[in-house]
Amino acid sequence: MKIRYEQCAPAARKVQPAPGEELGFGIRRTNHMFLAEYKDGVWQDARIVPYGPLCMGPGAMCLHYSQNFFEGAKAFKHADGEIYTFRLDKNAERFNFSADVLCMPQIDAAMQLEAIHRLIDIDRDFCPTQPESSLYIRPFMFATEDCLGVRPSNEYTFCVFLSPSGPYYTGGFSSPVKLLISTSFHRAAPGGMGASKAGGNYAASLRAGQFAKKSGASQVLYLNTANTHIEEAGAMNHFHVLKDGTFIIPPFTDSILRSITAVSVLELAEQGLIKARQEPVAIAEFIDGIKSGEIIEAGGVGTAAVISPVGSYLLEDGTEITVADGKIGKHSRFVYEHMTSMQRGSTPAPKGWMQKVPHYPHTEG
Ligand SMILES: Cc1ncc(COP(=O)(O)O)c(C=O)c1O
């Protein structure tokens, strides 16, 4: 793939993260972004250009009918000074799955990886090194045709930018959160687009999130639309741990995102490192399991926080159910530490999980 490169002018360059600096999550940017447009049935004008505003018509279809989606991945600087991305091939695969759900064009996975690795290479000095930090990668696609008909757009933009980020929760692997078990709000429905990373899924979750906060919880534990089974924990997959240390994750359906972190936990189990399996989780049995002590830990899994332990669940009638002693459990801590240690290169990762960002020759023009 031919990728044009336009270097950021010195005056427009962003401040690089300083060692030890508090970066926040998703706030900072790097000097460049990747762009390509889809027009006349082909992707064209792939380029790495200075990070800056995007231009589109007020009638661009993404602004009206939300034909857009995104991905989220991370890169890490290892002790050898090189930068490694974590399971980016899985993000590329899910990117094309989301594109399919939203009637948008595919982008060859190898092309996605090259675009992202080239962008990271150019801005490699922005990869932070402080504990629990990463270079967060945000690829996304949106419909740009200026037209008011409700139909798939004929034109799209693919963009990638990077964000030098600290831990999702300030202070890192955080104290356990409280989740509201909501029977009033649902994130996704069978036959809908919940398994994709459509922007609309996240817009739909905002009101539920606010409702959770007003109720004194940090996020919603989403149930299926029949209110019988657990689906997701806010913008994370849900897990719980049985007394014998087994992680239980609800099976992926068309209303649950196929979390790359959850898939990784399941793959660690296949390798015999932990015990984990997928099975449907009835909410009534889940609550009984916490009360009886059969369930000893619970939480969310996802790229942003890796593992977010849940200390208690709040029912809509105000009843609070505490998981064991409400503190971070040893199984959650082990998975968090093992995953982050692989990501930082301190523990060997399974083959292909970490990919070294190549050093490319970059010439302008
Ligand atoms: C709805 C939802 N579920 C689960 C996840 C976790 O997925 P991953 O582990 O791929 O980040 C995310 C975040 O991407 C999400 O937005």
Ligand as a Chemical Component Dictionary entry (heavy atoms), coordinates in Angstrom:
data_LIG
# 
_chem_comp.id                   LIG 
_chem_comp.type                 NON-POLYMER 
_chem_comp.pdbx_formal_charge   0 
_chem_comp.three_letter_code    LIG 
# 
loop_
_chem_comp_atom.comp_id 
_chem_comp_atom.atom_id 
_chem_comp_atom.alt_atom_id 
_chem_comp_atom.type_symbol 
_chem_comp_atom.charge 
_chem_comp_atom.model_Cartn_x 
_chem_comp_atom.model_Cartn_y 
_chem_comp_atom.model_Cartn_z 
_chem_comp_atom.pdbx_ordinal 
LIG C1 C1 C 0 -19.370 -2.878 24.949 1  
LIG C2 C2 C 0 -17.991 -3.373 25.170 2  
LIG N1 N1 N 0 -17.826 -4.610 25.663 3  
LIG C3 C3 C 0 -16.595 -5.115 25.877 4  
LIG C4 C4 C 0 -15.467 -4.376 25.605 5  
LIG C5 C5 C 0 -14.115 -4.973 25.813 6  
LIG O1 O1 O 0 -13.554 -5.328 24.584 7  
LIG P1 P1 P 0 -11.980 -5.367 24.378 8  
LIG O2 O2 O 0 -11.461 -6.337 25.376 9  
LIG O3 O3 O 0 -11.798 -5.832 22.992 10 
LIG O4 O4 O 0 -11.493 -3.989 24.618 11 
LIG C6 C6 C 0 -15.591 -3.073 25.108 12 
LIG C7 C7 C 0 -14.413 -2.263 24.785 13 
LIG O5 O5 O 0 -13.898 -2.311 23.722 14 
LIG C8 C8 C 0 -16.874 -2.567 24.868 15 
LIG O6 O6 O 0 -17.035 -1.340 24.384 16 
# 
loop_
_chem_comp_bond.comp_id 
_chem_comp_bond.atom_id_1 
_chem_comp_bond.atom_id_2 
_chem_comp_bond.value_order 
_chem_comp_bond.pdbx_ordinal 
LIG C1 C2 SING 1  
LIG C2 N1 SING 2  
LIG C2 C8 DOUB 3  
LIG N1 C3 DOUB 4  
LIG C3 C4 SING 5  
LIG C4 C5 SING 6  
LIG C4 C6 DOUB 7  
LIG C5 O1 SING 8  
LIG O1 P1 SING 9  
LIG P1 O2 DOUB 10 
LIG P1 O3 SING 11 
LIG P1 O4 SING 12 
LIG C6 C7 SING 13 
LIG C6 C8 SING 14 
LIG C7 O5 DOUB 15 
LIG C8 O6 SING 16 
# 
